[in-house]
Amino acid sequence: MIEMKNNSQAGIVKLIILIVVTVIILSYFGINLQRIAESDTGRANFGYLWQIVLKIWDWLVNLYQQYLAGSLGSLGETIEGFLGKN
């Protein structure tokens, strides 16, 4: 359990470093993120991307509910029956 915590912390640290490096690179090329986010085009683009993310999320949830939930539930019951209830 401790190894998993260290891996997740390492992943978070890597993500933070990646974000900082990305912002530094964008700054080097003179790209102003605030101006992009506040512009009408930027808002429209972020809104469009957010809609795509929501559609993918809905598709994944649907996939899980239709195909995986029953299979994983029965797998869990099989394992539980094999190991015995505590």
Long-range contacts (C-beta under 8 A, 24 or more apart in sequence): none
